Amino acid sequence: MTGEIDSAVKSGAEQVGRGRRRRGGEKTAPNPFPQKPFRQPRHLFPPLQAVSADELEAIHAASMRILEEIGIDFLHEDAREMLKVAGADVKPGEDRVRMDRAMVENLVSKAPSEFTLRARNRAHDLQIGGNAIAFSCVASAPNAVDDDRGRRPGNRQDYRDFLKLAQFFNIIHCIMGYPVEPVDIHPSVRHLDCIADMLRLTDKAYHIYSLGRERNLDGLELTRIGYGLSEEDFRQTPCVATVINTSSPLRLDTPMLQGLIEMAKAGQVSIVTPFTLAGAMAPVTIAGALTLQNAEALAGIAFAQIVRPGAPVVYGGFTSNVDMKSGAPAFGTPEYMKAAIVGGQLARRYRLPYRSSGVCAANTVDYQAALETTLSEWGAINGGANLIKHAAGWLEGGLSAGFEKFITDIDLLQKIAEYLTPLDVSEDALAVDAIREVGPAGHFFGVGHTRARYKDAFYAPIVSDWRNYETWAEAGSPTACDKANRLYKLALEAYEAPALDAAIDEEITAFVDRRKAEGGAPTDF
């Protein structure tokens, strides 16, 4: 096993990180993983169409009937008043809001079809929409797990370690939520420490939670400070995202609506995502669940455009099914894949960026985890997703963030990125001269064409073990999880904190200290 790691270190050092130095001038530790530079994969193939154009319009029409005839509860008085002024049917003393289809379609059309999400490091800016893909790591898990320490409540050290892994691996493009919830920090100030950690330990685009107006305002201001922007520049530049989850069926609660209002007012990104589990919070049919998803997503997106026309939004899809024997959520199912593909069709119908997820219901890093995660990713990719959340580290239906799972998922994501890399069919790649040189019955191992390319001709996996049985057995018969356990620790050792201007660092500290002294944010809504 040690030889494998040494080989990976040597290979990684040849490809990335060679010659980099710390501020003091001494050489850095070599990067232990072969990985390509930070870049967003692009959809190389047209998205699949799981339903026909007529069938898609049937889902749209049914969603419009829900918004017109049934309506959605908006549990926020100011939001209802804004909707009423915009032309919605809002009766005094009622939470229910009904919107006609012309109003909804007009408002949704104001949202941008794509936009740039700025990162602290401009080299990590993201295109959201079009044919671009961004992978984010696991988010919001209440527990962390690895083979050494087992399953445990989330804490700040594990939270920081996941941030370091997200920064280290170039295939992770953004951090859309706390990878694990650090429950050892009081809820009133947790957001302050967590966002400060994001700004210091990563320089990639990230997410703030919509859990009450104060947390949004704190997150927005910390982001503005961390990015070194004036208030006006910040409001004109999408820099941070939030997820707005509807309370399915047919409700938008107060904290989510407060977040939607503050994010839209500030020109920042809201990813409106109904959590529609077929058979539980949504109809048992996938078509019915998608109809509900679509109605709820459009209601939130339309409202964001009332707050600020042109506010950047993402159409979020998270429709799956439950185990009808236990009621537990199921992911990576055939139904999940179909829903992910149709969700993409709906997002494109409204010319909106699309969010999906790479998730599983497995409790450990095993066949189930690999199968369900791969199928979830495949549904997201074939659905044309632009932002894929929970793509590395998700376990137990989102209840745990796994360190070994993070590494196995990194290998999967890097393979997907290679799959989406256009095939080189240049004259040199067609290799006619090499074929002529070898001729019949020869081999290509020693020809110049091979020698010039063999180091990076094919994707080099970081978890897959290609040794023969005897060599593998002599090394102790390591499993993929064994190897991933070693590799995540090596990645943490190789991590380097991104540069942060000292004056900005001091301003972050001052803001956090002041808000803590003021008591932070309320914990009751």
C-alpha positions as a Python dict, from the first residue, in 0.01 Angstrom:
ca = {
    (1, 'M'): (0, 0, 0),
    (2, 'T'): (284, 237, 83),
    (3, 'G'): (429, 182, -263),
    (4, 'E'): (98, 281, -420),
    (5, 'I'): (86, 602, -222),
    (6, 'D'): (447, 684, -307),
    (7, 'S'): (366, 627, -673),
    (8, 'A'): (62, 852, -650),
    (9, 'V'): (271, 1121, -481),
    (10, 'K'): (537, 1098, -752),
    (11, 'S'): (279, 1105, -1031),
    (12, 'G'): (96, 1395, -876),
    (13, 'A'): (418, 1588, -826),
    (14, 'E'): (499, 1550, -1196),
    (15, 'Q'): (161, 1683, -1306),
    (16, 'V'): (71, 1952, -1055),
    (17, 'G'): (234, 2153, -785),
    (18, 'R'): (593, 2111, -904),
    (19, 'G'): (816, 2392, -794),
    (20, 'R'): (551, 2574, -590),
    (21, 'R'): (691, 2743, -283),
    (22, 'R'): (555, 2879, 40),
    (23, 'R'): (595, 3244, 132),
    (24, 'G'): (919, 3163, 311),
    (25, 'G'): (1073, 3022, -6),
    (26, 'E'): (1086, 2656, 97),
    (27, 'K'): (941, 2393, -135),
    (28, 'T'): (589, 2271, -66),
    (29, 'A'): (499, 1910, -12),
    (30, 'P'): (418, 1745, -343),
    (31, 'N'): (54, 1710, -440),
    (32, 'P'): (-28, 1341, -375),
    (33, 'F'): (-290, 1314, -646),
    (34, 'P'): (-273, 1345, -1023),
    (35, 'Q'): (-542, 1598, -1106),
    (36, 'K'): (-603, 1844, -1383),
    (37, 'P'): (-626, 2220, -1332),
    (38, 'F'): (-948, 2376, -1209),
    (39, 'R'): (-1200, 2396, -1491),
    (40, 'Q'): (-1571, 2338, -1535),
    (41, 'P'): (-1672, 2037, -1744),
    (42, 'R'): (-1909, 2111, -2030),
    (43, 'H'): (-2202, 1905, -2149),
    (44, 'L'): (-2057, 1726, -2449),
    (45, 'F'): (-2376, 1540, -2541),
    (46, 'P'): (-2734, 1671, -2579),
    (47, 'P'): (-2944, 1614, -2266),
    (48, 'L'): (-3182, 1321, -2277),
    (49, 'Q'): (-3555, 1372, -2327),
    (50, 'A'): (-3746, 1142, -2093),
    (51, 'V'): (-4081, 1283, -2200),
    (52, 'S'): (-4205, 1422, -2531),
    (53, 'A'): (-4271, 1790, -2593),
    (54, 'D'): (-4645, 1730, -2553),
    (55, 'E'): (-4591, 1541, -2227),
    (56, 'L'): (-4368, 1820, -2097),
    (57, 'E'): (-4640, 2072, -2175),
    (58, 'A'): (-4888, 1854, -1987),
    (59, 'I'): (-4669, 1880, -1675),
    (60, 'H'): (-4640, 2255, -1725),
    (61, 'A'): (-5015, 2296, -1768),
    (62, 'A'): (-5089, 2086, -1458),
    (63, 'S'): (-4840, 2299, -1258),
    (64, 'M'): (-5017, 2615, -1374),
    (65, 'R'): (-5351, 2471, -1260),
    (66, 'I'): (-5202, 2410, -915),
    (67, 'L'): (-5081, 2771, -891),
    (68, 'E'): (-5410, 2913, -1023),
    (69, 'E'): (-5666, 2689, -856),
    (70, 'I'): (-5506, 2544, -543),
    (71, 'G'): (-5234, 2797, -465),
    (72, 'I'): (-4937, 2790, -231),
    (73, 'D'): (-4910, 2906, 129),
    (74, 'F'): (-4663, 3193, 174),
    (75, 'L'): (-4601, 3210, 550),
    (76, 'H'): (-4472, 3567, 550),
    (77, 'E'): (-4695, 3873, 565),
    (78, 'D'): (-4461, 4105, 373),
    (79, 'A'): (-4420, 3845, 98),
    (80, 'R'): (-4797, 3809, 62),
    (81, 'E'): (-4834, 4185, 38),
    (82, 'M'): (-4569, 4204, -234),
    (83, 'L'): (-4746, 3926, -424),
    (84, 'K'): (-5081, 4100, -390),
    (85, 'V'): (-4939, 4426, -526),
    (86, 'A'): (-4793, 4229, -819),
    (87, 'G'): (-5138, 4091, -906),
    (88, 'A'): (-5167, 3763, -716),
    (89, 'D'): (-5492, 3655, -552),
    (90, 'V'): (-5434, 3701, -179),
    (91, 'K'): (-5733, 3707, 58),
    (92, 'P'): (-5710, 3895, 389),
    (93, 'G'): (-5617, 3675, 684),
    (94, 'E'): (-5514, 3380, 467),
    (95, 'D'): (-5168, 3241, 387),
    (96, 'R'): (-5280, 3097, 53),
    (97, 'V'): (-5160, 3275, -262),
    (98, 'R'): (-5289, 3201, -612),
    (99, 'M'): (-5120, 3323, -928),
    (100, 'D'): (-5248, 3300, -1283),
    (101, 'R'): (-5022, 3146, -1545),
    (102, 'A'): (-4967, 3468, -1737),
    (103, 'M'): (-4830, 3632, -1422),
    (104, 'V'): (-4605, 3337, -1341),
    (105, 'E'): (-4467, 3301, -1693),
    (106, 'N'): (-4404, 3675, -1723),
    (107, 'L'): (-4216, 3689, -1393),
    (108, 'V'): (-4010, 3374, -1457),
    (109, 'S'): (-3906, 3511, -1797),
    (110, 'K'): (-3726, 3798, -1620),
    (111, 'A'): (-3471, 3563, -1459),
    (112, 'P'): (-3134, 3531, -1636),
    (113, 'S'): (-3074, 3210, -1830),
    (114, 'E'): (-2710, 3206, -1718),
    (115, 'F'): (-2475, 3417, -1510),
    (116, 'T'): (-2129, 3420, -1358),
    (117, 'L'): (-2096, 3332, -990),
    (118, 'R'): (-1789, 3512, -864),
    (119, 'A'): (-1540, 3342, -635),
    (120, 'R'): (-1289, 3504, -400),
    (121, 'N'): (-1023, 3376, -637),
    (122, 'R'): (-1134, 3498, -980),
    (123, 'A'): (-971, 3191, -1137),
    (124, 'H'): (-1250, 2995, -963),
    (125, 'D'): (-1539, 3201, -1101),
    (126, 'L'): (-1821, 2978, -1226),
    (127, 'Q'): (-2055, 2993, -1520),
    (128, 'I'): (-2399, 2890, -1399),
    (129, 'G'): (-2617, 2786, -1691),
    (130, 'G'): (-2560, 2713, -2057),
    (131, 'N'): (-2355, 2397, -2107),
    (132, 'A'): (-2139, 2445, -1796),
    (133, 'I'): (-2131, 2202, -1502),
    (134, 'A'): (-2025, 2277, -1144),
    (135, 'F'): (-1977, 2006, -883),
    (136, 'S'): (-2027, 2083, -514),
    (137, 'C'): (-1944, 1859, -220),
    (138, 'V'): (-2181, 1716, 41),
    (139, 'A'): (-2374, 1974, 243),
    (140, 'S'): (-2577, 1998, 563),
    (141, 'A'): (-2500, 1654, 706),
    (142, 'P'): (-2550, 1643, 1086),
    (143, 'N'): (-2287, 1368, 1126),
    (144, 'A'): (-1936, 1295, 1005),
    (145, 'V'): (-1796, 946, 954),
    (146, 'D'): (-1469, 773, 875),
    (147, 'D'): (-1322, 430, 939),
    (148, 'D'): (-1098, 546, 1224),
    (149, 'R'): (-1345, 733, 1444),
    (150, 'G'): (-1679, 602, 1324),
    (151, 'R'): (-1999, 804, 1302),
    (152, 'R'): (-2008, 1114, 1523),
    (153, 'P'): (-2196, 1443, 1553),
    (154, 'G'): (-2064, 1714, 1324),
    (155, 'N'): (-1799, 1939, 1475),
    (156, 'R'): (-1584, 2230, 1367),
    (157, 'Q'): (-1268, 2027, 1309),
    (158, 'D'): (-1445, 1789, 1072),
    (159, 'Y'): (-1615, 2087, 909),
    (160, 'R'): (-1279, 2252, 848),
    (161, 'D'): (-1128, 1929, 718),
    (162, 'F'): (-1405, 1891, 461),
    (163, 'L'): (-1349, 2252, 352),
    (164, 'K'): (-981, 2173, 304),
    (165, 'L'): (-1064, 1871, 90),
    (166, 'A'): (-1306, 2081, -116),
    (167, 'Q'): (-1036, 2341, -172),
    (168, 'F'): (-768, 2081, -249),
    (169, 'F'): (-953, 1892, -521),
    (170, 'N'): (-994, 2086, -843),
    (171, 'I'): (-1297, 1881, -949),
    (172, 'I'): (-1492, 2041, -661),
    (173, 'H'): (-1592, 2378, -800),
    (174, 'C'): (-1788, 2527, -509),
    (175, 'I'): (-1907, 2463, -154),
    (176, 'M'): (-2288, 2477, -154),
    (177, 'G'): (-2350, 2449, 219),
    (178, 'Y'): (-2161, 2339, 529),
    (179, 'P'): (-2026, 1993, 437),
    (180, 'V'): (-2104, 1883, 791),
    (181, 'E'): (-2293, 2082, 1053),
    (182, 'P'): (-2057, 2184, 1337),
    (183, 'V'): (-2299, 2136, 1623),
    (184, 'D'): (-2028, 2221, 1878),
    (185, 'I'): (-2077, 2588, 1781),
    (186, 'H'): (-2387, 2757, 1925),
    (187, 'P'): (-2658, 2805, 1659),
    (188, 'S'): (-2676, 3180, 1723),
    (189, 'V'): (-2317, 3235, 1606),
    (190, 'R'): (-2247, 2919, 1404),
    (191, 'H'): (-2299, 3096, 1073),
    (192, 'L'): (-2040, 3359, 1164),
    (193, 'D'): (-1763, 3109, 1237),
    (194, 'C'): (-1858, 2886, 944),
    (195, 'I'): (-1858, 3162, 683),
    (196, 'A'): (-1534, 3303, 822),
    (197, 'D'): (-1382, 2955, 787),
    (198, 'M'): (-1506, 2933, 428),
    (199, 'L'): (-1342, 3263, 343),
    (200, 'R'): (-1012, 3165, 503),
    (201, 'L'): (-984, 2796, 412),
    (202, 'T'): (-1116, 2816, 55),
    (203, 'D'): (-1125, 3067, -227),
    (204, 'K'): (-1408, 2901, -420),
    (205, 'A'): (-1769, 3012, -453),
    (206, 'Y'): (-1986, 2913, -159),
    (207, 'H'): (-2333, 2913, -2),
    (208, 'I'): (-2501, 3076, 297),
    (209, 'Y'): (-2808, 2937, 470),
    (210, 'S'): (-3149, 3101, 470),
    (211, 'L'): (-3240, 3042, 833),
    (212, 'G'): (-3378, 3381, 924),
    (213, 'R'): (-3311, 3734, 799),
    (214, 'E'): (-3021, 3804, 1036),
    (215, 'R'): (-2818, 3507, 912),
    (216, 'N'): (-2869, 3615, 555),
    (217, 'L'): (-2761, 3970, 628),
    (218, 'D'): (-2455, 3850, 819),
    (219, 'G'): (-2361, 3609, 540),
    (220, 'L'): (-2403, 3874, 273),
    (221, 'E'): (-2191, 4125, 460),
    (222, 'L'): (-1916, 3872, 539),
    (223, 'T'): (-1905, 3778, 171),
    (224, 'R'): (-1881, 4143, 67),
    (225, 'I'): (-1597, 4198, 312),
    (226, 'G'): (-1417, 3879, 213),
    (227, 'Y'): (-1436, 3965, -156),
    (228, 'G'): (-1320, 4322, -97),
    (229, 'L'): (-1618, 4479, -277),
    (230, 'S'): (-1807, 4802, -226),
    (231, 'E'): (-2175, 4769, -139),
    (232, 'E'): (-2278, 4877, -489),
    (233, 'D'): (-2035, 4643, -665),
    (234, 'F'): (-2153, 4357, -445),
    (235, 'R'): (-2518, 4415, -534),
    (236, 'Q'): (-2433, 4410, -902),
    (237, 'T'): (-2220, 4092, -880),
    (238, 'P'): (-2354, 3743, -796),
    (239, 'C'): (-2103, 3624, -536),
    (240, 'V'): (-2287, 3384, -307),
    (241, 'A'): (-2579, 3142, -326),
    (242, 'T'): (-2846, 3004, -98),
    (243, 'V'): (-3085, 2712, -128),
    (244, 'I'): (-3453, 2789, -84),
    (245, 'N'): (-3633, 2465, 3),
    (246, 'T'): (-4009, 2466, -20),
    (247, 'S'): (-4190, 2285, 260),
    (248, 'S'): (-4362, 2038, 32),
    (249, 'P'): (-4644, 2014, -29),
    (250, 'L'): (-4734, 2372, -123),
    (251, 'R'): (-4568, 2586, 143),
    (252, 'L'): (-4290, 2844, 161),
    (253, 'D'): (-4205, 2913, 525),
    (254, 'T'): (-4089, 3235, 690),
    (255, 'P'): (-3710, 3173, 707),
    (256, 'M'): (-3699, 3063, 342),
    (257, 'L'): (-3899, 3365, 228),
    (258, 'Q'): (-3682, 3599, 434),
    (259, 'G'): (-3380, 3446, 263),
    (260, 'L'): (-3537, 3475, -81),
    (261, 'I'): (-3613, 3843, -18),
    (262, 'E'): (-3270, 3936, 114),
    (263, 'M'): (-3079, 3740, -150),
    (264, 'A'): (-3284, 3886, -436),
    (265, 'K'): (-3255, 4241, -297),
    (266, 'A'): (-2877, 4197, -282),
    (267, 'G'): (-2858, 4056, -635),
    (268, 'Q'): (-2737, 3720, -506),
    (269, 'V'): (-2830, 3367, -612),
    (270, 'S'): (-3128, 3164, -489),
    (271, 'I'): (-3145, 2795, -580),
    (272, 'V'): (-3516, 2722, -542),
    (273, 'T'): (-3547, 2350, -470),
    (274, 'P'): (-3864, 2166, -366),
    (275, 'F'): (-3797, 1849, -166),
    (276, 'T'): (-4063, 1638, -334),
    (277, 'L'): (-4040, 1274, -227),
    (278, 'A'): (-4292, 1069, -423),
    (279, 'G'): (-4518, 878, -188),
    (280, 'A'): (-4453, 1106, 110),
    (281, 'M'): (-4449, 1485, 54),
    (282, 'A'): (-4553, 1444, -311),
    (283, 'P'): (-4787, 1220, -512),
    (284, 'V'): (-4673, 860, -547),
    (285, 'T'): (-4648, 892, -926),
    (286, 'I'): (-4329, 1051, -1060),
    (287, 'A'): (-4535, 1263, -1301),
    (288, 'G'): (-4739, 1395, -1007),
    (289, 'A'): (-4428, 1460, -799),
    (290, 'L'): (-4269, 1649, -1088),
    (291, 'T'): (-4586, 1853, -1135),
    (292, 'L'): (-4572, 1954, -768),
    (293, 'Q'): (-4197, 2023, -791),
    (294, 'N'): (-4252, 2246, -1091),
    (295, 'A'): (-4535, 2444, -931),
    (296, 'E'): (-4338, 2506, -612),
    (297, 'A'): (-4014, 2595, -792),
    (298, 'L'): (-4189, 2840, -1024),
    (299, 'A'): (-4371, 3004, -734),
    (300, 'G'): (-4042, 3077, -556),
    (301, 'I'): (-3865, 3188, -874),
    (302, 'A'): (-4155, 3418, -969),
    (303, 'F'): (-4153, 3573, -622),
    (304, 'A'): (-3778, 3643, -645),
    (305, 'Q'): (-3846, 3840, -964),
    (306, 'I'): (-4111, 4047, -782),
    (307, 'V'): (-3848, 4140, -523),
    (308, 'R'): (-3592, 4229, -791),
    (309, 'P'): (-3650, 4172, -1162),
    (310, 'G'): (-3351, 3988, -1306),
    (311, 'A'): (-3244, 3840, -972),
    (312, 'P'): (-3025, 3533, -1043),
    (313, 'V'): (-3201, 3207, -964),
    (314, 'V'): (-3151, 2836, -1031),
    (315, 'Y'): (-3433, 2587, -1093),
    (316, 'G'): (-3372, 2311, -840),
    (317, 'G'): (-3490, 1952, -874),
    (318, 'F'): (-3472, 1703, -588),
    (319, 'T'): (-3756, 1467, -669),
    (320, 'S'): (-3707, 1106, -568),
    (321, 'N'): (-3915, 833, -410),
    (322, 'V'): (-3939, 676, -67),
    (323, 'D'): (-3918, 315, 43),
    (324, 'M'): (-4288, 240, 74),
    (325, 'K'): (-4214, -18, 343),
    (326, 'S'): (-4034, 218, 580),
    (327, 'G'): (-4096, 569, 446),
    (328, 'A'): (-3719, 631, 424),
    (329, 'P'): (-3593, 842, 131),
    (330, 'A'): (-3439, 647, -157),
    (331, 'F'): (-3184, 790, -400),
    (332, 'G'): (-3011, 673, -715),
    (333, 'T'): (-3329, 488, -809),
    (334, 'P'): (-3469, 456, -1163),
    (335, 'E'): (-3739, 700, -1054),
    (336, 'Y'): (-3477, 948, -931),
    (337, 'M'): (-3298, 931, -1266),
    (338, 'K'): (-3617, 990, -1463),
    (339, 'A'): (-3709, 1282, -1240),
    (340, 'A'): (-3361, 1435, -1281),
    (341, 'I'): (-3388, 1415, -1659),
    (342, 'V'): (-3739, 1561, -1674),
    (343, 'G'): (-3638, 1830, -1424),
    (344, 'G'): (-3374, 1938, -1673),
    (345, 'Q'): (-3630, 1948, -1952),
    (346, 'L'): (-3851, 2174, -1740),
    (347, 'A'): (-3563, 2407, -1647),
    (348, 'R'): (-3469, 2444, -2014),
    (349, 'R'): (-3831, 2513, -2104),
    (350, 'Y'): (-3816, 2819, -1878),
    (351, 'R'): (-3459, 2906, -1988),
    (352, 'L'): (-3325, 2866, -1634),
    (353, 'P'): (-3005, 2709, -1496),
    (354, 'Y'): (-3070, 2367, -1346),
    (355, 'R'): (-2958, 2213, -1016),
    (356, 'S'): (-2956, 1840, -942),
    (357, 'S'): (-2766, 1617, -695),
    (358, 'G'): (-2530, 1319, -669),
    (359, 'V'): (-2679, 1131, -376),
    (360, 'C'): (-2734, 785, -227),
    (361, 'A'): (-2911, 617, 64),
    (362, 'A'): (-2617, 390, 156),
    (363, 'N'): (-2494, 383, 515),
    (364, 'T'): (-2132, 303, 428),
    (365, 'V'): (-1886, 304, 139),
    (366, 'D'): (-1997, -11, -39),
    (367, 'Y'): (-2155, -139, -360),
    (368, 'Q'): (-2482, 37, -281),
    (369, 'A'): (-2305, 369, -229),
    (370, 'A'): (-2115, 339, -556),
    (371, 'L'): (-2418, 223, -754),
    (372, 'E'): (-2666, 481, -626),
    (373, 'T'): (-2421, 771, -644),
    (374, 'T'): (-2321, 680, -1000),
    (375, 'L'): (-2683, 651, -1110),
    (376, 'S'): (-2769, 983, -944),
    (377, 'E'): (-2479, 1153, -1120),
    (378, 'W'): (-2579, 989, -1446),
    (379, 'G'): (-2933, 1120, -1412),
    (380, 'A'): (-2801, 1469, -1337),
    (381, 'I'): (-2556, 1468, -1630),
    (382, 'N'): (-2811, 1325, -1873),
    (383, 'G'): (-3061, 1582, -1747),
    (384, 'G'): (-2826, 1864, -1841),
    (385, 'A'): (-2767, 1983, -1484),
    (386, 'N'): (-2554, 2295, -1441),
    (387, 'L'): (-2501, 2266, -1066),
    (388, 'I'): (-2471, 1922, -906),
    (389, 'K'): (-2488, 1939, -528),
    (390, 'H'): (-2377, 1674, -277),
    (391, 'A'): (-2145, 1528, -542),
    (392, 'A'): (-1871, 1417, -300),
    (393, 'G'): (-1910, 1270, 48),
    (394, 'W'): (-2286, 1217, 79),
    (395, 'L'): (-2397, 911, 280),
    (396, 'E'): (-2701, 783, 467),
    (397, 'G'): (-2953, 989, 273),
    (398, 'G'): (-2769, 1306, 375),
    (399, 'L'): (-2742, 1228, 746),
    (400, 'S'): (-2365, 1169, 726),
    (401, 'A'): (-2070, 1321, 545),
    (402, 'G'): (-1809, 1052, 481),
    (403, 'F'): (-1438, 1116, 443),
    (404, 'E'): (-1369, 794, 254),
    (405, 'K'): (-1684, 852, 47),
    (406, 'F'): (-1550, 1196, -43),
    (407, 'I'): (-1243, 1037, -203),
    (408, 'T'): (-1431, 765, -391),
    (409, 'D'): (-1665, 1032, -526),
    (410, 'I'): (-1371, 1249, -633),
    (411, 'D'): (-1253, 956, -845),
    (412, 'L'): (-1601, 925, -997),
    (413, 'L'): (-1627, 1298, -1071),
    (414, 'Q'): (-1285, 1309, -1232),
    (415, 'K'): (-1386, 1015, -1452),
    (416, 'I'): (-1706, 1194, -1550),
    (417, 'A'): (-1506, 1505, -1639),
    (418, 'E'): (-1280, 1294, -1860),
    (419, 'Y'): (-1583, 1136, -2023),
    (420, 'L'): (-1709, 1486, -2103),
    (421, 'T'): (-1376, 1595, -2254),
    (422, 'P'): (-1402, 1619, -2634),
    (423, 'L'): (-1219, 1347, -2825),
    (424, 'D'): (-902, 1465, -2997),
    (425, 'V'): (-928, 1374, -3368),
    (426, 'S'): (-641, 1590, -3488),
    (427, 'E'): (-403, 1457, -3753),
    (428, 'D'): (-153, 1375, -3481),
    (429, 'A'): (-413, 1191, -3272),
    (430, 'L'): (-527, 983, -3569),
    (431, 'A'): (-176, 832, -3556),
    (432, 'V'): (-146, 716, -3917),
    (433, 'D'): (234, 754, -3907),
    (434, 'A'): (254, 544, -3589),
    (435, 'I'): (36, 275, -3747),
    (436, 'R'): (262, 281, -4054),
    (437, 'E'): (572, 250, -3832),
    (438, 'V'): (438, -54, -3644),
    (439, 'G'): (273, -227, -3939),
    (440, 'P'): (100, -566, -3918),
    (441, 'A'): (145, -787, -3609),
    (442, 'G'): (353, -531, -3419),
    (443, 'H'): (288, -343, -3094),
    (444, 'F'): (277, 22, -2997),
    (445, 'F'): (454, 17, -2660),
    (446, 'G'): (789, 138, -2785),
    (447, 'V'): (703, 375, -3070),
    (448, 'G'): (769, 746, -3032),
    (449, 'H'): (399, 830, -3057),
    (450, 'T'): (331, 622, -2743),
    (451, 'R'): (643, 731, -2554),
    (452, 'A'): (548, 1096, -2598),
    (453, 'R'): (203, 1041, -2453),
    (454, 'Y'): (201, 745, -2215),
    (455, 'K'): (219, 945, -1891),
    (456, 'D'): (-115, 1116, -1944),
    (457, 'A'): (-272, 920, -2231),
    (458, 'F'): (-548, 780, -2007),
    (459, 'Y'): (-724, 881, -1688),
    (460, 'A'): (-524, 764, -1384),
    (461, 'P'): (-769, 653, -1111),
    (462, 'I'): (-693, 741, -751),
    (463, 'V'): (-899, 462, -592),
    (464, 'S'): (-932, 181, -848),
    (465, 'D'): (-671, -90, -799),
    (466, 'W'): (-547, -242, -1127),
    (467, 'R'): (-286, -481, -985),
    (468, 'N'): (-322, -853, -1043),
    (469, 'Y'): (-465, -1067, -767),
    (470, 'E'): (-131, -1194, -634),
    (471, 'T'): (23, -848, -603),
    (472, 'W'): (-293, -710, -447),
    (473, 'A'): (-310, -997, -196),
    (474, 'E'): (56, -952, -101),
    (475, 'A'): (-20, -586, -25),
    (476, 'G'): (-283, -693, 229),
    (477, 'S'): (-589, -711, 2),
    (478, 'P'): (-682, -343, 51),
    (479, 'T'): (-1038, -241, -31),
    (480, 'A'): (-1138, 82, -201),
    (481, 'C'): (-1244, 214, 138),
    (482, 'D'): (-903, 127, 287),
    (483, 'K'): (-729, 319, 14),
    (484, 'A'): (-968, 614, 40),
    (485, 'N'): (-899, 633, 414),
    (486, 'R'): (-529, 678, 348),
    (487, 'L'): (-580, 917, 61),
    (488, 'Y'): (-807, 1163, 240),
    (489, 'K'): (-543, 1200, 511),
    (490, 'L'): (-273, 1260, 252),
    (491, 'A'): (-490, 1525, 88),
    (492, 'L'): (-529, 1702, 423),
    (493, 'E'): (-152, 1693, 471),
    (494, 'A'): (-96, 1840, 125),
    (495, 'Y'): (-361, 2114, 163),
    (496, 'E'): (-242, 2473, 156),
    (497, 'A'): (-458, 2765, 266),
    (498, 'P'): (-528, 3012, -14),
    (499, 'A'): (-391, 3363, 21),
    (500, 'L'): (-608, 3621, 195),
    (501, 'D'): (-527, 3990, 225),
    (502, 'A'): (-433, 4072, 586),
    (503, 'A'): (-658, 4377, 602),
    (504, 'I'): (-956, 4175, 482),
    (505, 'D'): (-874, 3902, 734),
    (506, 'E'): (-878, 4160, 1013),
    (507, 'E'): (-1209, 4304, 890),
    (508, 'I'): (-1365, 3955, 890),
    (509, 'T'): (-1248, 3905, 1250),
    (510, 'A'): (-1382, 4243, 1357),
    (511, 'F'): (-1724, 4178, 1202),
    (512, 'V'): (-1752, 3831, 1358),
    (513, 'D'): (-1646, 3960, 1701),
    (514, 'R'): (-1895, 4248, 1685),
    (515, 'R'): (-2187, 4028, 1582),
    (516, 'K'): (-2102, 3774, 1854),
    (517, 'A'): (-2097, 4053, 2112),
    (518, 'E'): (-2441, 4158, 1988),
    (519, 'G'): (-2570, 3805, 2043),
    (520, 'G'): (-2557, 3673, 1688),
    (521, 'A'): (-2884, 3564, 1527),
    (522, 'P'): (-3208, 3451, 1692),
    (523, 'T'): (-3249, 3076, 1730),
    (524, 'D'): (-3630, 3080, 1737),
    (525, 'F'): (-3843, 3168, 1438),
}
